[in-house]
């Protein structure tokens, strides 16, 4: 029986147990060092029923315990097993005994689809492992591969050249492996994926040093990307200028997850092919030059927005329709003037059902404006 310390002690006192063996917390770590040049000593703590001699039994239990622990520690060490056509490596030094990594195998060359779950069961031992990540070059040059399916948790690590040259992959899902940390995507993990058109990104970026453009440059995403979908784990789109580095020049649409509250400076600036973006209802801030010079044709500013930098949409000369559905805009934070000298060709300005006050100057000097639509703005009390 495996019991806690109090139950064990009471069992010794009342005769339920003849002996209690306590295994220290560092026992497994010490056991795993037996093949090292300087192995650590393994200690087991014994307690017997008072007044009785169990020396022989103690020796027997010691042997049994050591053998059992050795089996537990080493049975899986270094093993590779296969599930669903994918090969998993157990107990990599970097991730620990309870995790596995996807490793390269020649059989992948014939795969057209691969599924990588966040947990997998070793068919030999029936032990469950967390899938931590994908080793370097795991699927390199698997040109027949067209689908890579992850579950919602995704993986926490994608190694160097993991998908290099996988020209058939159309979309990829990136999450955090349920670790709560930004994923570790190694250099050129997706380099040469020329067919990749859609990125589904469902994890935050992990601070200022993991901003969006750094992620893109590091991962080696192709400039063929046309669609980006940010999931609900993303709260802030960090600043960066992907376009200035030659990335996402063919980007057509962006969909932001429900929990994004801030779009930082210059994230989508100068992306001439970007014509569509969906802004979430919880969005509060759109910072300077966020969409400056982009190809947006229409935009809907949702109800929770409190601040839009006056140059957030500067030089968006293709912008023809704006839907303003802001509930409580804070004018002290620089009113949103669509009339900057950079110029707009706005033809339709519609106010939504959440608007109660139309901010001063919001449509000032829009010389191309043809329609101001208040048909759904029943809550407006002040202009």
N, C-alpha and C positions, 0 to 999 in steps of 0.2 A: 504494500500500500504506500502511496505517496500522500503524506498528510503534512499539516503545518506543525510548527514547533510545539505549541501548547497541547495539541491532541497527542503528539508523540510522547511528550513527557507524562501526561496523564495515563497513557497506555502502558508505559513502563511501570508506573506506580501500581496500577490495578491489575497487572498481569496480562493485559490484552496483547502486549508486544513483548517478546523476549529480548529484542535488540533494536536499537535505532541507529541508523547510519545517516549522518548529515554530510551532504556534499557541498563544499564551499562554492561561492559564486565563481571563483577563478579556476575551478577544476577543469572545465572544458578547455579553457585557454591554455592551461598548463599541459593538459593531455595532448593538445595539438602540437606541442613543441617537442615531443619525444624524439622526432627525427632530426632536430636541430643539433648543432655542435654543442650548445650549452642548454639542454632542456631544463625546464622548470620542474621543481618537485611537486608531486601531486599528493595532497593530504586528504584523508578521510577521517571524520570524527565519529567515534563509536561511543555508545552508551548502552549499558546492559542493565537488566533487572537486578537491583541491589541484592547482595548476599549470595549470588549464584555465580558459578564459574563457567564462562562460555569462551574460554581461550581457543579451543578447537573450532568452535562455531565462528568465532571472530575471524580466524584465519580463512575459513571457508567463505564467509561473507565478503572478506576483502578480495579474494580472487574473483568471486562472482561479480562484485561491484566493478572492479577494474576491467574485467572482460566486457561487461555490459557497456561501460562508458567508452571503452575503446571501440566497440562496435558502433556505438552511436556517433562517436566523433569522426571515425575514419571510413565508415561504410560508403558514404557518398563522396568523399573528398576527391575532386578532380574528375568525377564521372560526367559523361555526356549522355543525355537521353533525348529521344525524339518524340515529339507529339505533333500531330497534324502536319507532318512534313518539315517542321522547324526543329533545329537542334539546340539544346540548352546545356550550358556548362554550369556545374554546381560548385559553390564555394570558391569563387574567385577571390583572391586576396583583397581586392578593393571593395567588395560589397558584402562579404560575410556569408555565414552558413545558411541563412534563410532566404537567400536571393539567388537567382540564376541570370545568366547573360545569354543572349542569342549569339551563336558563334557561326563562322563560315562553314559551308559544306558544298561540295560540288553538285549535289543533287538539286540545289536551288536554281541552277541554270535552266532547268526545264519548267520551273514554276511560272504560272501566269497570275496566281493570286496567293497571298500569304496572310494569315491571321495571327496576330501577336497579342495574347490576352495579358492582363496585369497579374494573373496568377496561373500556375500550371501544376499539374500533378505528375510526379514521376511514376510511370506505369509499373516499374519494378518494385518500388518501395511503398507506393501510395502516399508518399509524403508530398505536401503542398508547399510550393515555393512562390515567392513574389518574383515577377519578371522585372528586373531592375533596368536593363537596357540592352543595347545592341552593340556588339563588339565591332572594332574597326574592320572595314572591308567585308563585313558579313554578307552583303548582297551585291558586292561590287561587280559591275558589268553583267548583271542578270537582265539582259535585254528583253527577255520574254515576259518579265514581271510587269503587270499592268495595274495591280491592286495591292495595296498594303493596308490591312485593316487592323486598327487598334480599338480597344474598348475605351470608355470615357476617361479612365485614369491615365491611359497612355503609358509611356516609359520615362524614366528620369534621365537617361543618358543615351546619346547616339554618337558612336565613335567615328574616328577619321575615315572618310571614304566609305561609310557604311552603305550608302546607296549610289556610290559613284557610277556614272554611266548607265543608270537604269532609265533608258530613254522612253520606256513604255509607260512609266508611272504618270498618271494624270493629276492625282491629288494626294496630299499627305496631311495627316492629323498629328499635331504636336500638343502634348500636355505635360504634366509634371510627374507622372508615375505615382500619383497620390502621396508624394513626399512633402508637398506644400512649398517646395522651393522651385526656382526657375530651372528648367531643364538644362543639362549640360550638353550642348550640341557642338561637337568638335569641328575643327577646321575642315572645310570642303566635304562635309557629310553628304551633301546633295549635289556636288559639282558634277556637271555633265548630264543632269536630268533634264534634257532639253524638251521633253514632252510634258513636264510638270506645269500645270496651269492654275491649280487651286491650292491654297494653303489654308487649312483650318487650324487656327492658333488658339489654344484654350489654356493658357497659363500666363500669370503675370511675368514681368521681365526681370524682377529681382534687383531693383535699384538703378541708380544713375549709370552705372558702368555696364548695364545690360539693356541699353535702350534699343529701340526697334532696328535702327540701321546697323548697329553693331551685331545684332543677331543675324541679320540678313547677310552681311559681309562675311561673318564667320562661317555660316552654314554653306555658303556657296550656292544659294538659290539662283536658278537661271533667270535671265531677264525676260523669259517667256511668260512669267506669271501674269494671269489676267484677273484672278479673283482672290480676295482675302476675306476670310470669315473669322472674326474674333469671337471666342466663346464666352460663357458667363463667368469664368474664372478671371478674366481680364478686367481690371478696374481703371487703369491709366494706360494710354498709348504714349509711350515715352518719346521724347524729342529726337529728331534725326532728319537727315536729308538724303533719303535713299536715291532720289532721282539724280542728285549731283554726283553720285558714285556710279551711275549707270544701271541702277537697279529699278525694276518695276516700271520701265518705260512703256510697257504694253498693258499696264494695269487698267482694267475697265471698271471694276466695281469693288466696293468695300462694305462689309456688313459688320457693325459693331455689336458686341454682346450686351445683354440687358443690364450689366453692372458697371459698364464704363461710365465714369464720372468726369473724366478730363482728357482732352486731346491737347498735347503739348505742342510747342512751337515747331513749325515747319515740317511736321510729320509727313504730310501729303502734298507739300508745295511742288509746283512745276510739273506735276504729273498730268501731262496734256491728254492722255488717253483715259484718265479717270473721269467718267461721266455720271456714275451713280454711287451714292453712299447712303446707308441707313443709319441714322443717329438714334440711340436708345433713349427711352423716357427718363432715365436717371441722370443723363448728362447734365453737368453743371457749368463747365468751363471749356471754352474754345480759345486757345492761346494764339499769340501773334503769328501771322503767316501760316497758320495751320493748313490752309488750302490755297494759299496764294498761287495764282497762275495755273491752277488745275483746270481740267476740262469739264467741270461739273455743269450740267444743264439745268438741274433743279435741286433745291435743298429744302428740307423741313427742319426748322429749329424747334425742338420739343419743349414741353411745358416746364421742366425743372431747371432750364438754363438760367444762370444768374449773371454770366459774363461772357461776352464775345468781343475779342480784341477788334479794334476798328479796321485792322488790316488782315483779319483772319481769312477773308475772301477777296483780297485785293487782286486786281488783274484777272479775275475770272470772267473773261469776256464772253464766254459761251453761256453764262448763267442767265436764264430767261425767266425762271419761275422761283419765287420764294414763298414758302408757307411759314408764317410766324405764329407759333402756338404757345408762346411763353406766358406762364401764369403770373410770375412776380419778378419782372426784370429789374435789376438794381442799377439805376441810371448812374449812380456815383462811380461805378466801375466801367466808365467809358461807354456811352451808348453805341449801339451797333449802327453805324452809318453806312448804308449801301452806296452813298454818293461820293465816295473818295475820288480824287482826281484820276486814280488808276482806270476808272471807267467801268461801267456795267451796261449791258444791253437788256436789262430787266424789262420784261413786258407785262408780267403778272405778279402782283403782290397780294397774297391771301392771308387773312387773319383767322386763326383757328378758334375753337370753342372754349379754350382755356384763357384766352386773352381778356383782361379786364381794363387794362390801360395801354393805349398805343403810345410808345415812347416818342418823345420830341425828336423831330428831324429824321425819323427812320426812313422816310421816302423822299427826303429833300433832294431836289435837282435830278431826279431820275427822268431824264429827258425822253427816254424811249418807252416809259411806262404807259401801257394801254389800259390795264385793268387793275382796280383795287377792289378786292372781293371781301366784303364784310358779311356775307350771307350766313356764315356759321358762327360769327362772333357775337352771339346773343348776350354774352357776359360783359361786353364793353360798356364801361361807365364814364370813361374819360379819354379824350383825344388830345 
